[in-house]
Amino acid sequence: MKRMLIAVIVLVTIQGCTPFKPALSDSGNANVEELSVKGRQGILINQKLEFGNFQTSKVKRSWTKGGNSRTGISLGSTVDFFYGNIISKEYMNRDQTFYFQLKDNNNGISDVYASSAFKSEDLQIGNNPNSIVNIFEDVMSHEDTIESLFYLQVYLNDETKPWQLVLDNQASQTHPEDYLGVFALDENRFYTLKPITKIASKKGPRSIMFGSVGYEIFDANKKSVAAVSLMDRGMVFLKTTDANERFLLSNLCSALLLQQQIDN
């Protein structure tokens, strides 16, 4: 996926569209807050991201069990309603995993666990009707096994049940027009991620030849509330003024930006 994104950036450079910005569904909306990202490029050791009022801790890659009570290790019964922490021991010590905390100026804090090479079969947790796969099966890929899922868990403040992201890296690049990722807490509280396939230019939105350059995020009412550009240093776009929602979506955007650093 990284190679495809680099190719897109090169193509845009040739076309003379600088700086690079994605074309959002409501381009020109005066309520969109554009936040430049610091810390995405360069050495990954002790890496931190910062944009607006949001800052990550040092990103811990190939994380292992630590002192935090939310370790990313499978706990509890797989048919428990609150069972969500399914990043198992099998994924520990892999280059494709990372962990960080995010803070804002409103005393918000989160724990974020991610794997960028998650297998779809590991999301099939019995007959639990509350699993993210079963709830959103209509927008999930119907392939038997997917090897390149980006799976994410976001624990906000003192919450014990995580928000979960399921994103098919391959489908989001090979079939971006038809693909939707899902970021959800339950069947009523969720967001969808739509790959961005157009670049903003002086002549209006211009379609790229292949792949995608980021994601636009829509709430359960199909309203665009945020976006993240994965080009160059990265950029976050926030359209909501709700502090809690801004914090939640900033966790999601941070993880998407960090995934690009370990994707091959």
RADA-V407334 format. One record per pair of residues at least 6 apart in sequence whose C-alpha atoms are under 8 Angstrom apart, sorted by the first residue. I is the first residue (numbers start at 1). J is the second residue. Records with the same first field share a line. If there is no record, write none. Layout:
BEGIN
I: J + J
END
This chain:
BEGIN
1: 169 + 170 + 173 + 263 + 264
2: 260 + 263 + 264
3: 264
4: 173 + 211
5: 211 + 212 + 213 + 231
8: 208 + 209 + 210 + 211 + 213
9: 20 + 231 + 232
12: 18 + 20
17: 200 + 201
20: 199 + 200 + 231 + 232
21: 199 + 200 + 229 + 231
22: 196 + 197 + 198 + 199 + 200 + 213 + 214 + 229
23: 196 + 197 + 198 + 199 + 200 + 205 + 206
24: 196 + 198 + 216 + 227
25: 224
26: 224
31: 239
32: 237 + 238 + 239
33: 237 + 238 + 239
34: 235 + 236 + 237 + 238
35: 51 + 52 + 235 + 236 + 237 + 238
36: 51 + 52 + 233 + 234 + 235 + 236
37: 49 + 50 + 51 + 233 + 234 + 235 + 236
38: 49 + 50 + 51 + 233
39: 47 + 48 + 49 + 50 + 233
40: 47 + 48 + 49 + 233 + 234 + 257 + 258 + 261
41: 233
46: 58 + 59 + 60
47: 58 + 59
48: 55 + 56 + 57 + 58 + 59
49: 55 + 56 + 57 + 254
50: 56
51: 236
53: 104 + 105
54: 102 + 103 + 104 + 105 + 247 + 250
55: 102 + 103 + 104
56: 100 + 101 + 102 + 103
57: 100 + 101 + 102
58: 100 + 101
59: 98 + 99 + 100 + 101
60: 98 + 99 + 100
61: 95 + 96 + 97 + 98 + 99
62: 92 + 93 + 94 + 95 + 96 + 97 + 98
63: 92 + 93 + 94 + 97 + 98 + 99
64: 71 + 92 + 93
65: 71 + 72 + 73
70: 111
72: 85 + 86 + 87 + 88 + 113
73: 85 + 86 + 87 + 88 + 89
74: 85 + 86 + 87 + 88 + 89
75: 83 + 85 + 86
76: 83
77: 83
78: 125 + 126 + 128
79: 125 + 126 + 127 + 128
80: 128
81: 128 + 130 + 131
82: 161
83: 161
84: 131 + 161 + 162 + 164
85: 153 + 162
86: 122 + 123
87: 114 + 115
91: 97 + 115
95: 262
96: 115 + 116 + 117 + 262 + 263
97: 113 + 114 + 115 + 116
98: 113 + 114 + 115
99: 111 + 112 + 113 + 114
100: 111 + 112 + 113
101: 109 + 110 + 111 + 112
102: 108 + 109 + 110 + 111 + 112 + 251
103: 109 + 110
104: 247
108: 156 + 157 + 247
109: 156 + 157
110: 154 + 155 + 156 + 157 + 251
111: 154 + 155 + 156 + 157
112: 152 + 153 + 154 + 155 + 251 + 255
113: 152 + 153 + 154
114: 150 + 151 + 152 + 153 + 255
115: 149 + 150 + 151 + 152
116: 148 + 149 + 150 + 151 + 259 + 263
117: 147 + 148 + 149 + 150 + 151
118: 147 + 148 + 149 + 150 + 151
119: 145 + 146 + 147 + 148 + 149
120: 145 + 146 + 147 + 149
121: 144 + 145 + 146
123: 133
124: 133
125: 131
128: 134
129: 135
130: 186 + 187
132: 164 + 184 + 186
133: 140
135: 186 + 187
136: 182 + 187
139: 179 + 180 + 181 + 182
140: 180 + 181
141: 168
146: 168
148: 168 + 169 + 170
149: 166 + 167 + 168 + 169
150: 165 + 166 + 167 + 168 + 169
151: 164 + 165 + 166 + 167
152: 163 + 164 + 165 + 166 + 255
153: 162 + 163 + 164 + 165
154: 162 + 163 + 164 + 251 + 252
155: 161 + 162 + 163
156: 162 + 248
161: 185
162: 185
163: 183 + 184 + 185
164: 182 + 183 + 184 + 185
165: 181 + 182 + 183 + 184
166: 181 + 182 + 183
167: 180 + 181 + 182
168: 181
171: 179
172: 179 + 180 + 195 + 211 + 212
173: 195 + 210 + 211 + 212
174: 210 + 211
175: 211
176: 194 + 195 + 196 + 197 + 211 + 212
177: 195 + 197
179: 194 + 195
180: 192 + 193 + 194 + 195
181: 192 + 193 + 194
182: 190 + 191 + 192 + 193
183: 190 + 191 + 192 + 193
184: 190 + 191
188: 220
189: 220
190: 219 + 220
191: 217 + 218 + 219 + 220
192: 217 + 218 + 219 + 220
193: 215 + 216 + 217 + 218
194: 215 + 216 + 217 + 218
195: 212 + 213 + 214 + 215 + 216
196: 212 + 213 + 214 + 215 + 216
197: 207 + 208 + 210 + 211 + 212 + 213 + 214
198: 205 + 206 + 207 + 208 + 212 + 213
199: 205 + 206 + 207 + 208
200: 206
213: 229 + 230 + 231
214: 227 + 228 + 229 + 230 + 231
215: 227 + 228 + 229
216: 224 + 225 + 226 + 227 + 228
217: 224 + 225 + 226 + 227
218: 224 + 225 + 226
219: 225
224: 239
225: 238 + 239 + 240
226: 236 + 237 + 238 + 239 + 240 + 249
227: 236 + 237 + 238 + 253
228: 234 + 235 + 236 + 237 + 253 + 256 + 257
229: 235 + 236
230: 256 + 257 + 260
234: 257
236: 250 + 253
238: 246
240: 246
END
